[in-house]
Amino acid sequence: ELARAKDVDIVETVISEVELYLLLGNPEAASARVVEYSKSHEKSDGELLLFLALSALHKGSLKETYDYLAAIPKTSPFGARINYTYGVLHEQMGNAELAEKAFQGTVEFSPRHLRARLKVAEYAIKRDANSDAMKQLDYIVKKEEFAPRTLLAKTFYYRARLHQTGSREAEAIKDLEKSLKLNPDDQDTQLELYTLKGKQGDKSENAQGQAKMFAQLALGEK
């Protein structure tokens, strides 16, 4: 049983690396990592199909992705990964309801799956289920040492928006500042922060000037 658990951990690590390479736009490195793994480990059908599904999803082959996922045995120990991939697939197919269910299923399989929790929060916000969204966001913040910078920046940004909805402007400013520190080039966060600071009485030349500049940029983009 211990050996099986170690094998699952190894595959999870490889999948994480493959996903990272695909996210960075380097499918060659992703393929090379799978080949390297396959030379020293025996892959079950489930593992192979999951690798193939991730590759097909990256290429935009949605039907192929679905076929690979559907063929994975129900007994696969990678339920969280499978559900998350289903969620991304349904998103790309424009089926928000199925996507949300898949991301919720991911969290049920693996409560520490932070990317899935962020997705669940995003869908909750769209449904105006702000308390449900805040629970997911607060969990991510509690586990922030395990969260990638971009994910954590989004988390603080969404939480700031919810704070504003609840008229908690001081908390919103704190979260926007944390988000901006993690992602200094995000113009949406910059606009939100300096606009909110201006409304809260920050009359400093920097705050007022920044708010005006980013507002003009936003209008220009429209």
N, C-alpha and C positions, 0 to 999 in steps of 0.2 A: 504493500500500500504506500509506503514511504517512497519507494522507487518511482511508482506511478505519479505521485504528487510532484516529485522532482522533474519528471518528464514534462508534466503539464506546465510547470514554471518555466522550463527551458523554451517550450513552444511559445508561451505567452511573451517571453522576451524577444524571440525571433519575430513574432507577429508585430510587436511594438516597433522593432527596428524597421521592418518592412513598411509599416504604415508611415513611419517618419520619413523614410526615403521617398515614398510616393508623395507625401505632403510637400516635400522639398523639390518635387519635380524631377526626381532622379530614379526613373524606373529601372535603369540598368543596374544601379547599385542594389535595388530591391531584389531583382532577379538573381544577382550574384550572391546575395545573402541567403536566398532560398537554396541555391545550388550548393553553397558551402555547407549549409545545415544538412542537406540531404546526403552528403558524402559521409557524414559521421553518425547519422541517426536514421533509424527506420521510421518512415512516416506512415501513420495510419491513413485510411482513405479520408477520414474526416479532416485531418490536418491538411492534406494535399488539396482537398476541395475548398477549404477556407482560404488557403494561399491563392488558389486560382480565382476565387470569388473576389478577393481584394484587388488582384491584378485586373480583372475584367471591369470592376467598378471604376478603377482609376482610368481605364481606357474609355469609359463611357458606354460600355457594352452592357446595358441594363438587363436585357433578357438573359444574357449569358451569366451575369451575376446572380440573377434569381435562380436559374437552373442549377448552378453550383451550390448555392445555399440550400435549396430544397432537397438536394441529394445527400446532404450531410446527415449521418445517422442521428436519431433523436437522443442517443446515449452519449453523444459527444460531450467531453468535459469543458468545451469552450463555449458554453451557452451564452455568456455575456458578450463575447466577441461576435458571435453569430447574430444575436439580437441587435447589437449596435450596427452591424453592417446592414442588416435588414432596415434599420431606421434610416440610415443614410440613403439606401436604395429607394425607399418609399418617398423620401424627401425629393430626390431627383426625379421621381416619377410623378410628383405633384400630389401625392396622397398624404395629406397632413395627419389625418386621423390614424392611419396605420403606422405612420412614422412615430407619432407620439406614443402609441401603444408599445412599439418596439423599443423605444428608449426607456419607457417605464419598466418594461421587462428586463432590460439590461441592468437597471438599478436593483431590481429584485434578485437577479442572479448574483450581482456583485455590487454591494452598497458603496464600495470605494471607487466605482467607475465615475470619475469626476466629469469627464466629457459628456457622458450620458446624463448626469445630473444637470449640467448646464443646458442641455437640449430640453430636458423636462421643464426646467425653469422658463426657457424661452416660450415653449408652448403654453405654459400656465399664464404667462404674461399676456399672450395673445388672447387668452380666454378671460382676461381680467381676474384670474384666480391668484391675486397678488400674495395672499398669505401662503399658498402652496409654493409659489415661486420663491418667496423669501426663505422658506425652510430649506430648499435645495441650495440656494446661494449661500446661506449661513453655513451649511455643512461644508461646502467647498472652501470657504474662508477658514474654517476650523482645521482643514487639512491642507492649508495653502502651501506647506513645505513640499507636498507631492504634486502640486499643480504647475503646469507649464506657464510661463509668463503671459503668453497671449490669452490663455484660458482664464487666468486669474484677473487680468486686466478687464476682460469682458464681464467677469463676475462682479467686480467692484462697480463697473459702469451700470450694469442692470440693477444692482442693489441701490445705487444712488438714485436711479430713476424711480424706484419703488419708494425710497425715502421721500422724494419730492411729492409723490402722490399722497403720501401720508403727512405732508406738511412738516417733515423733519429735515429742514434745510441744512442745519449744522452737520447732521450725519451725512447728508448727501454730499456736501462739500468735501468732507473727509474722505469719502469713498472715491469721489472723482479725482481727488489729488493722488490717492493711492493708484488708481487706474492709470492716470497720466504718467506717474513715475515709472510704471511698468511698460507703458507704450506711449512715449513722449510725442510721437508723430501723429497720433489719432486726432483728427480735426473735430470729430463729433464730441469727443470728450473735452477738448479744449473749449469748444463753443459752449457746451453745457456748463463747464466750470466757471468761466469768466462771466457768462451771462448771469449765473446764479449768484456769484460774488457781487456783481453790480446791483442785483436786486436786493441783496442783503446789506447794502450800504457800504461796500468796499469802493470808495471813491478814488482810490489810488489811480494815478495816470496809467499804470501798467494794466490794471484790471479792466478799466474802461476802454483803453485802446485795444487790448486783446479781444475783448468781447465784440467791439465794432468790426475789427478786422475779420474775425472768423464768421461773423454774421454776413459780411459782404462776400466772403468766399463761398458760403453756403448758398447765397442767392445766385452767385455767378455759376455755380454748378447746376442749378435748376434751369 
